[in-house]
Amino acid sequence: MTVTVRNVSKTPLVVPLSVRRSAGHKNGQDLEFRVSGSVITILPKLPAADDEYTPAQRRAIDAQLAEGLADIKAGRTHGPFGTHREMIDFLHAQVKKAGPKAKRRKTV
């Protein structure tokens, strides 16, 4: 789609509605303007990863990541496996080591 708009110094530059619709921009959406030479690129402003989680959720995620890294440093890892079949055989052996599951009682 090509639309031509005259840039007049007395009025702000307006992006036509048809262009915004084609680009998928919605009302109230934050937009980011990037300039490279004489080219202006308008992109939707994506939320930062810090905005997606509450501080409590972020602490829980960080704790789990730290625990995983500690396991790796301590050598508590498996693999690498040469083929998918080796990995599946390993997982089956781990299930056998765990023993049988306790039987569930039927609830009435």
LOBARO-964558 format. One record per residue: residue number from 1; z negated, x negated, y of N, C-alpha, C in turn. Coordinates in pm, 1 decimal, padded with zeros to 6 digits. Example, Ala and Ser with C-alpha at 12.3 -4.5 7.8 and 13.67 -1.06 7.14 Angstrom:
# LOBARO-964558
SITE     n       n.pz       n.px       n.py      ca.pz      ca.px      ca.py       c.pz       c.px       c.py
SITE     1   -00780.0   -01319.0   -00569.0   -00780.0   -01230.0   -00450.0   -00780.0   -01320.0   -00330.0
SITE     2   -00708.0   -01285.0   -00225.0   -00714.0   -01367.0   -00106.0   -00787.0   -01290.0    00003.0
//
This chain:
# LOBARO-964558
SITE     n       n.pz       n.px       n.py      ca.pz      ca.px      ca.py       c.pz       c.px       c.py
SITE     1    00000.0   -00084.5   -00116.9    00000.0    00000.0    00000.0    00000.0   -00089.1    00123.3
SITE     2    00080.6   -00055.9    00220.1    00085.4   -00130.1    00345.5    00068.3   -00032.6    00460.6
SITE     3   -00027.5   -00062.2    00547.6   -00052.1    00018.6    00666.6   -00062.3   -00076.5    00783.9
SITE     4    00001.0   -00042.8    00893.7   -00005.0   -00126.6    01012.8   -00092.8   -00059.3    01117.1
SITE     5   -00185.0   -00135.6    01175.8   -00275.3   -00085.7    01279.2   -00267.4   -00182.0    01396.1
SITE     6   -00260.9   -00130.3    01518.2   -00256.0   -00214.8    01636.6   -00397.9   -00252.5    01676.5
SITE     7   -00420.2   -00381.3    01696.6   -00550.9   -00432.2    01737.1   -00557.5   -00431.9    01889.7
SITE     8   -00633.9   -00338.4    01944.4   -00650.7   -00325.7    02089.4   -00791.2   -00371.4    02123.1
SITE     9   -00805.6   -00454.4    02227.7   -00935.5   -00513.3    02258.9   -01039.3   -00411.6    02303.7
SITE    10   -00998.3   -00294.6    02352.4   -01093.7   -00195.6    02403.4   -01158.5   -00113.2    02291.4
SITE    11   -01094.8   -00106.1    02177.6   -01149.9   -00025.6    02068.3   -01172.7   -00113.9    01946.9
SITE    12   -01270.9   -00077.3    01865.5   -01294.9   -00156.6    01744.5   -01180.4   -00139.2    01644.8
SITE    13   -01164.7   -00237.4    01560.2   -01063.0   -00231.0    01455.7   -01109.4   -00131.3    01349.8
SITE    14   -01025.0   -00037.0    01316.2   -01060.3    00067.3    01221.0   -00971.1    00054.7    01098.4
SITE    15   -01034.2    00055.4    00981.0   -00958.9    00052.1    00855.9   -00926.7    00196.7    00819.9
SITE    16   -00798.4    00229.9    00807.8   -00761.3    00368.2    00778.8   -00825.5    00419.0    00649.0
SITE    17   -00855.1    00547.4    00648.5   -00920.0    00610.3    00533.8   -00838.9    00590.8    00406.4
SITE    18   -00707.5    00603.0    00414.6   -00623.6    00588.9    00295.0   -00636.8    00448.8    00234.1
SITE    19   -00652.4    00347.5    00319.3   -00668.5    00210.4    00270.1   -00805.3    00195.0    00204.1
SITE    20   -00909.7    00249.9    00267.8   -01044.5    00241.9    00209.4   -01050.0    00312.9    00075.7
SITE    21   -00983.2    00427.2    00067.2   -00981.0    00500.9   -00060.8   -00910.2    00419.7   -00169.1
SITE    22   -00795.9    00360.5   -00133.6   -00719.7    00280.7   -00231.3   -00802.0    00162.8   -00281.4
SITE    23   -00883.2    00104.2   -00192.5   -00965.7   -00010.7   -00230.3   -01093.1    00032.2   -00301.8
SITE    24   -01123.1    00162.9   -00302.2   -01242.7    00211.6   -00371.0   -01369.7    00195.0   -00289.9
SITE    25   -01356.8    00175.2   -00157.6   -01475.0    00161.5   -00072.3   -01528.3    00300.8   -00040.0
SITE    26   -01658.6    00316.1   -00043.5   -01722.3    00445.9   -00020.8   -01800.5    00444.1    00110.0
SITE    27   -01824.2    00562.3    00164.9   -01903.1    00572.7    00287.7   -02043.5    00519.0    00264.0
SITE    28   -02094.3    00443.4    00359.3   -02229.1    00390.3    00349.6   -02239.5    00263.3    00268.2
SITE    29   -02130.3    00220.2    00207.8   -02131.5    00099.1    00125.6   -02131.4   -00023.8    00215.8
SITE    30   -02211.5   -00123.4    00180.0   -02212.7   -00248.6    00255.6   -02087.7   -00328.4    00221.2
SITE    31   -02023.3   -00381.4    00325.1   -01901.4   -00459.6    00306.9   -01922.7   -00599.9    00359.6
SITE    32   -01858.1   -00694.8    00295.2   -01867.4   -00835.1    00334.5   -01730.0   -00877.3    00387.0
SITE    33   -01729.4   -00942.3    00503.0   -01605.5   -00990.6    00563.1   -01599.5   -01141.2    00545.3
SITE    34   -01489.7   -01191.5    00489.5   -01469.7   -01335.3    00473.8   -01343.9   -01374.0    00550.0
SITE    35   -01353.1   -01484.5    00623.1   -01240.5   -01530.9    00702.1   -01195.7   -01667.2    00649.9
SITE    36   -01067.5   -01679.6    00626.6   -01008.7   -01806.2    00585.5   -00881.5   -01824.4    00666.3
SITE    37   -00886.6   -01910.7    00766.9   -00772.4   -01926.7    00856.6   -00753.1   -01798.8    00935.3
SITE    38   -00635.4   -01737.5    00924.0   -00609.0   -01612.9    00996.4   -00616.4   -01490.9    00904.7
SITE    39   -00671.7   -01508.6    00785.9   -00680.8   -01399.9    00687.6   -00824.2   -01349.7    00679.8
SITE    40   -00841.4   -01218.6    00690.8   -00972.7   -01155.1    00677.0   -00973.0   -01079.1    00544.7
SITE    41   -01070.4   -01107.2    00460.6   -01085.0   -01038.8    00331.9   -01209.5   -00952.2    00338.4
SITE    42   -01195.9   -00826.4    00301.1   -01308.6   -00733.2    00301.3   -01344.4   -00702.6    00156.7
SITE    43   -01470.0   -00732.9    00120.5   -01517.1   -00713.4   -00016.8   -01642.4   -00628.5   -00016.6
SITE    44   -01664.7   -00550.4   -00123.8   -01791.6   -00478.0   -00132.7   -01905.3   -00578.5   -00148.6
SITE    45   -02014.4   -00555.6   -00080.9   -02131.3   -00643.4   -00089.2   -02205.3   -00607.9   -00216.8
SITE    46   -02212.3   -00704.2   -00308.0   -02280.0   -00680.7   -00435.8   -02428.9   -00704.6   -00419.3
SITE    47   -02511.3   -00628.0   -00488.7   -02655.8   -00648.4   -00477.0   -02695.8   -00782.0   -00537.3
SITE    48   -02794.4   -00844.0   -00477.1   -02846.8   -00969.8   -00530.8   -02926.3   -00939.3   -00656.9
SITE    49   -02932.4   -01034.7   -00748.0   -03005.3   -01014.8   -00873.3   -03152.7   -00987.3   -00845.9
SITE    50   -03207.7   -01044.0   -00738.2   -03349.0   -01021.7   -00705.4   -03375.7   -00876.5   -00668.4
SITE    51   -03272.6   -00804.8   -00620.2   -03290.5   -00665.7   -00580.2   -03289.6   -00570.1   -00698.6
SITE    52   -03243.4   -00615.4   -00814.8   -03230.0   -00527.7   -00930.1   -03361.5   -00504.7   -01003.9
SITE    53   -03457.0   -00595.2   -00988.6   -03581.3   -00586.6   -01064.4   -03701.5   -00584.5   -00970.1
SITE    54   -03805.8   -00516.3   -01013.6   -03930.3   -00519.0   -00937.3   -03996.8   -00654.8   -00961.7
SITE    55   -04091.1   -00693.9   -00876.1   -04159.2   -00821.4   -00899.1   -04226.4   -00828.7   -01037.3
SITE    56   -04282.3   -00718.5   -01084.6   -04346.3   -00717.7   -01216.4   -04242.4   -00740.4   -01327.1
SITE    57   -04126.3   -00675.5   -01314.7   -04020.3   -00695.1   -01413.8   -03969.9   -00838.9   -01410.1
SITE    58   -03955.9   -00894.4   -01290.3   -03909.6   -01032.0   -01276.2   -04008.1   -01128.9   -01341.3
SITE    59   -04141.3   -01105.6   -01324.0   -04242.6   -01191.8   -01387.5   -04233.0   -01183.6   -01539.4
SITE    60   -04211.6   -01064.0   -01592.4   -04200.8   -01046.1   -01737.5   -04076.8   -01119.1   -01790.9
SITE    61   -03965.5   -01107.8   -01719.7   -03843.2   -01176.1   -01761.3   -03862.7   -01326.7   -01757.8
SITE    62   -03922.9   -01376.0   -01648.7   -03946.7   -01520.4   -01636.1   -04038.3   -01571.1   -01746.9
SITE    63   -04140.5   -01491.2   -01784.4   -04232.2   -01531.7   -01891.2   -04159.0   -01540.0   -02025.1
SITE    64   -04071.6   -01443.0   -02052.5   -03996.4   -01444.1   -02177.8   -03898.7   -01561.0   -02182.7
SITE    65   -03835.6   -01590.4   -02069.1   -03745.7   -01706.2   -02064.2   -03822.3   -01835.7   -02089.2
SITE    66   -03940.2   -01848.2   -02028.9   -04022.2   -01968.1   -02048.2   -04063.5   -01982.0   -02194.3
SITE    67   -04098.0   -01870.8   -02257.9   -04136.5   -01872.7   -02399.5   -04019.0   -01917.3   -02486.6
SITE    68   -03899.9   -01866.2   -02456.4   -03781.4   -01905.3   -02532.3   -03750.3   -02053.4   -02515.4
SITE    69   -03761.9   -02103.0   -02392.4   -03737.1   -02245.5   -02368.8   -03840.1   -02332.8   -02439.9
SITE    70   -03964.9   -02286.7   -02444.0   -04069.1   -02360.6   -02515.3   -04037.0   -02366.5   -02665.0
SITE    71   -03986.5   -02257.2   -02721.9   -03946.2   -02256.1   -02863.4   -03834.6   -02357.1   -02888.2
SITE    72   -03738.7   -02362.4   -02798.6   -03627.6   -02456.8   -02814.9   -03679.0   -02600.0   -02808.8
SITE    73   -03765.9   -02629.3   -02712.3   -03820.1   -02764.5   -02699.2   -03903.2   -02803.3   -02820.9
SITE    74   -03971.4   -02706.6   -02881.7   -04054.6   -02733.4   -02998.9   -03972.0   -02737.9   -03127.6
SITE    75   -03842.6   -02711.2   -03117.7   -03756.8   -02718.3   -03235.2   -03756.9   -02592.8   -03319.4
SITE    76   -03808.4   -02484.3   -03268.6   -03810.7   -02359.0   -03343.4   -03679.7   -02283.3   -03320.2
SITE    77   -03572.6   -02339.9   -03375.9   -03440.8   -02277.3   -03365.8   -03373.9   -02281.0   -03502.3
SITE    78   -03266.2   -02209.6   -03518.0   -03190.1   -02207.1   -03641.9   -03044.4   -02235.1   -03609.3
SITE    79   -02974.9   -02294.7   -03704.7   -02834.1   -02322.8   -03683.6   -02815.7   -02461.8   -03626.8
SITE    80   -02698.9   -02498.5   -03587.6   -02577.5   -02416.1   -03584.9   -02522.7   -02394.9   -03725.8
SITE    81   -02454.0   -02286.0   -03740.9   -02396.1   -02251.6   -03869.3   -02247.4   -02282.0   -03866.1
SITE    82   -02195.5   -02330.9   -03978.8   -02054.0   -02365.1   -03986.4   -01963.5   -02242.9   -03988.3
SITE    83   -02012.4   -02135.6   -04052.8   -01932.4   -02013.1   -04062.5   -02024.7   -01893.0   -04044.8
SITE    84   -01964.5   -01779.2   -04025.4   -02044.3   -01657.1   -04014.3   -02113.1   -01626.4   -04147.7
SITE    85   -02050.7   -01663.1   -04259.3   -02108.6   -01637.5   -04390.4   -02239.3   -01715.1   -04405.9
SITE    86   -02244.2   -01841.7   -04358.3   -02368.3   -01920.6   -04364.0   -02478.7   -01852.4   -04284.6
SITE    87   -02444.4   -01798.7   -04168.2   -02544.5   -01731.4   -04086.2   -02597.2   -01605.8   -04156.5
SITE    88   -02506.9   -01527.9   -04214.5   -02547.6   -01405.4   -04283.8   -02635.8   -01438.9   -04403.2
SITE    89   -02599.3   -01542.8   -04480.4   -02681.4   -01584.0   -04593.8   -02820.1   -01627.7   -04547.7
SITE    90   -02826.4   -01699.0   -04437.2   -02955.2   -01740.7   -04381.5   -03039.9   -01618.3   -04344.9
SITE    91   -02978.4   -01520.0   -04278.0   -03053.0   -01399.9   -04239.0   -03103.0   -01322.9   -04360.4
SITE    92   -03021.6   -01314.5   -04464.0   -03064.4   -01245.7   -04587.0   -03183.3   -01318.6   -04649.6
SITE    93   -03181.3   -01450.8   -04649.3   -03293.1   -01528.0   -04704.4   -03419.9   -01504.0   -04623.4
SITE    94   -03406.7   -01491.5   -04491.8   -03523.4   -01466.3   -04407.0   -03583.9   -01329.5   -04436.7
SITE    95   -03499.4   -01231.3   -04464.0   -03547.6   -01096.6   -04497.8   -03622.9   -01101.4   -04630.8
SITE    96   -03570.9   -01175.8   -04728.5   -03638.1   -01187.2   -04857.8   -03773.8   -01254.5   -04843.1
SITE    97   -03782.1   -01357.2   -04755.6   -03910.0   -01426.2   -04732.5   -04013.3   -01333.0   -04671.5
SITE    98   -03967.5   -01240.0   -04588.2   -04059.7   -01149.3   -04518.9   -04127.8   -01054.3   -04617.4
SITE    99   -04066.8   -01030.8   -04732.4   -04126.6   -00943.1   -04832.5   -04085.8   -00799.4   -04811.8
SITE   100   -04127.9   -00714.9   -04904.7   -04088.1   -00573.8   -04896.8   -04163.3   -00503.0   -04784.3
SITE   101   -04098.3   -00401.5   -04731.8   -04160.0   -00318.6   -04628.3   -04262.2   -00226.4   -04693.1
SITE   102   -04362.9   -00193.8   -04617.7   -04459.1   -00094.6   -04666.2   -04390.2    00040.7   -04672.3
SITE   103   -04422.8    00116.3   -04776.9   -04360.2    00248.1   -04790.0   -04420.0    00343.1   -04689.0
SITE   104   -04334.0    00425.5   -04634.2   -04379.9    00525.3   -04536.7   -04433.2    00647.4   -04608.8
SITE   105   -04538.5    00698.5   -04554.3   -04591.5    00825.8   -04609.4   -04518.9    00940.8   -04544.8
SITE   106   -04495.3    01040.1   -04623.5   -04435.2    01161.1   -04568.1   -04541.9    01236.4   -04492.2
SITE   107   -04506.6    01279.6   -04372.2   -04601.6    01359.0   -04293.6   -04567.3    01505.5   -04308.2
SITE   108   -04670.1    01585.0   -04321.1   -04649.3    01728.3   -04342.4   -04685.8    01803.1   -04216.6
//
